[in-house]
Amino acid sequence: MKDKVNEIQISYKERVPAPFWQQISSSQDANALLFEHWNKNTIALQETFKVVLLNNSNKVKGIYQLSEGGITGTMIDLRILFAVVLKTLSVGIILTHNHPSGKLLPSEADKRITEKIKKAAALFDVKVLDHLIITPNGEYYSFADNCLL
């Protein structure tokens, strides 16, 4: 009797709603899109980490929520992040998370995770275009605009 082998199947079908496929050409564009799609009931309550998935023309393929945490932090699993990036055939990403406190400046932990993700992305030829910190009132901080990427 033959042993059954579990086969891994990968499939991908583009099913992106109309609001997406817009081109991101600045941190302001990214912030406007993200703030519009952020849950306003929880943005001031708990930290959430998301990734914007982009094609070769910097057009949005989708937004994926990686984690939801507490008031002061959330955990990011790089394996899940890159599983999503690779499965969607994305070539660029924009990282984003909110600061419920309204504080715009990145923490040392924010800087470390950004650098870690950037190094991992380089192995897959995926560009980390920015990391935005969004506040409940719609203000944002861009790592790219502030030369931290």
Summary of the structure (lengths in Angstrom):
residues: 149
radius of gyration: 16.3
end to end distance: 55.4
largest distance: 63.8
contacts: 406
relative contact order: 0.18
helix: 25%
strand: 24%
